[in-house]
Amino acid sequence: MRLLLQQKPLAGESPRYVQLILQQDLLGGWALLRETGHIGGKAQLKREQFLDRDSALAAFEKARDAQVKRGFLVMFTQGADAPR
């Protein structure tokens, strides 16, 4: 599952983005990847591990809601179970 959020750019700056990716790892656990940065600039990637899908999905939704509260807009979703 993948979600791309973007903030409206300030004058003279490139827009900021956050990409959230939820994926199962090879050992049956789940990973939440958070990529943040400016479009066309450097990015930062953070990874969180979870034992089960439910806790990983809860963290995914919490991260999404926090970014929406900060003014980010959903630009792209991918995945059959993508939250709306």
matplotlib code that plots the C-alpha trace (Angstrom):
import matplotlib.pyplot as plt

x = [0.0, 1.4, 0.2, 1.8, 1.0, 2.1, 2.0, 1.3, 4.6, 5.6, 6.8, 10.1, 10.3, 9.6, 6.7, 7.3, 6.1, 5.6, 5.3, 4.0, 4.6, 3.2, 4.7, 5.2, 8.7, 10.2, 9.8, 6.1, 6.3, 5.3, 7.3, 6.1, 8.4, 8.2, 10.0, 9.9, 11.6, 11.3, 10.5, 13.7, 15.8, 17.2, 14.9, 14.9, 13.7, 12.5, 11.5, 9.3, 8.9, 5.6, 4.8, 1.3, -0.7, -3.3, -0.7, 1.1, -2.1, -3.0, 0.4, 0.0, -3.4, -2.1, 0.8, -1.5, -3.9, -1.1, 0.2, -3.3, -3.7, -0.4, -1.8, -0.6, -3.0, -3.4, -2.0, -1.8, -2.9, -2.0, -3.1, -6.3, -6.7, -5.6, -7.4, -9.4]
y = [0.0, 3.4, 7.0, 10.2, 13.5, 16.9, 20.4, 23.6, 25.3, 28.5, 31.3, 30.4, 26.9, 23.5, 21.6, 19.3, 15.7, 12.6, 9.1, 6.3, 2.7, -0.3, -3.6, -7.1, -8.3, -11.7, -13.0, -12.3, -9.0, -5.6, -2.5, 1.1, 3.3, 7.1, 9.2, 13.0, 15.9, 18.6, 17.6, 17.7, 17.8, 15.5, 13.0, 11.2, 7.6, 6.1, 2.5, 1.0, -2.8, -4.4, -8.0, -8.0, -6.2, -4.6, -2.7, -1.7, -0.5, 1.5, 3.2, 3.9, 5.5, 7.5, 8.8, 9.7, 11.6, 13.5, 14.7, 15.7, 17.8, 19.6, 20.6, 17.9, 16.8, 13.3, 13.2, 9.4, 6.1, 2.6, -0.7, -2.7, -1.9, 1.8, 3.9, 6.8]
z = [0.0, -0.9, -0.3, -1.5, 0.2, -0.8, 0.7, -1.3, -2.0, -0.4, -2.7, -4.3, -2.7, -4.1, -2.5, 0.4, 0.2, 2.4, 1.0, 3.2, 2.1, 4.0, 2.8, 4.1, 4.7, 3.9, 7.4, 7.6, 9.5, 8.2, 7.5, 7.4, 5.3, 5.6, 3.0, 3.4, 1.6, -1.0, -4.6, -6.5, -3.3, -0.7, 1.0, 4.4, 4.8, 8.1, 8.6, 11.4, 11.9, 13.1, 13.8, 12.5, 9.8, 12.1, 14.1, 11.0, 9.4, 12.5, 12.4, 8.6, 9.2, 12.2, 10.1, 7.3, 9.6, 11.2, 7.9, 6.7, 9.9, 9.0, 5.6, 3.3, 0.5, -0.7, -4.3, -5.0, -3.5, -4.6, -3.3, -3.0, 0.7, 0.3, 3.0, 1.8]

ax = plt.figure().add_subplot(projection="3d")
ax.plot(x, y, z, "-o")
ax.set_aspect("equal")
plt.show()
